[in-house]
Amino acid sequence: MLGNFKYSNPTKLYFGDKSLDFLSEELNRFGPTVMLTYGGGSIKRNGIYDQVTAILHEAGKTIVELPGVMPNPTVEKLMEGARVARENNVDLILAVGGGSTIDYAKGVSVSAWCDEDPWEKYYLRQESPSCRIIPVGCILTMVGTGSEMNGGSVITNHNQGLKIGKVFDERVMPRFAILNPRFTFTLPHYQMVAGFFDIMSHLMEQYFSGDDDNTSDYLAEGLMRSLISGSRIAVKDPTNYEARSNIMWTATWALNTLIKCGKRQDWMVHMIGQAIGAHTDATHGMTLAAVSIPYYRFVSQFGTDKFARFATNVWNIRPDGKTPEQLAHEGINALESWMREIGVVMKSSELGVNEQNIPAIAQSTILLNSGFHQITHDEVIQILHASL
């Protein structure tokens, strides 16, 4: 392990098909007014809304509802939530949904009492909150982002053509997260597999950096193998509890800050994918899938040994008589085959990317100095063209 780091994660997890039973216990720790935020209404159709509100009423809470959180939460929606939270002086924001809803709740938690423009302060200038922060709790219904156990919050500004993530400190992490794998069973196939690839992308972007013997890499390899195994079962049998529970647990550990310890990390796939999302509103996991193979084929030349290790340790490709370059190539081919097997989008043109909007998407892509190679603006354009 190289480098120095601090590790702290205050989120309390309740996992399993009885995990919602612990919500009332957590509610006792907060004041009387709870903002209940969720997305397009699927939680009303599948019965989760009724279960949650019954527990809230039984606990004597005043419920302030804020529905309609979109898959890529906008700055306008953020400001609406901040206003509602402030006007009702809410004591807890309870997010019921997937990563977008939980990301949104965290954004609202630091924006309600912020005396500056939250978009400017947190997302453009990447500053830390200096105001009152409203506690957040969450009930997860879609796996992928790991937002249930981290400080991340991604917001889209369509007017500026930007989709930016801010990783807040532990004060903004959810105080508690309820993870019931059964709550994910009714998710549409497209959203389910998009979440699966989001998990894989999180793991790879932390894995593909550095060449030291790092414990975090061994953890990442195990998590990737678990995801691959579980996903192959889940695409054929979405209600297989063992597969879905393993995937849910893997998603949480993929991005709860543990496996980044001692790592430089490479988040350029997310930067390109988020830029695509800012211009097309495409599903996040699919934007990552569409650019991953072109990106990793390009960047593998700068980190050949790690990509060769990926081939042998994650995909069980035998190294006998093969050069590191050949192994790296076969590992990426195995990744591509798995992606096709589970049914994610493989071309960005399916998401609305075309020759005409590539320059604007590239301009919106934040360039990071991380991983094996510092990507340039021109190289982003090349990768986007290769993804079409």
Secondary structure, DSSP 8 states (H G I E B T S, - for coil): --S--------EEEESTTGGGGHHHHHTTS-SEEEEE-SSSHHHHSSHHHHHHHHHHHTT-EEEEE----SS-BHHHHHHHHHHHHHTT-SEEEEEESHHHHHHHHHHHHHTT-SS-HIIIIIIS-----S----EEEEESS-SS-GGGS-EEEEEETTTTEEEEEE--TTTS-SEEEE-GGGGTTS-HHHHHHHHHHHHHHHHHHHSS--S--HHHHHHHHHHHHHHHHHHHHTT-TT-HHHHHHHHHHHHHHTSSSTTTT-----HHHHHHHHHHHHH---HHHHHHHHHHHHHHHHGGGSHHHHHHHHHHHH----TT--HHHHHHHHHHHHHHHHHHHT----GGGGT--TTTHHHHHHH------TTS---HHHHHHHHHHH-
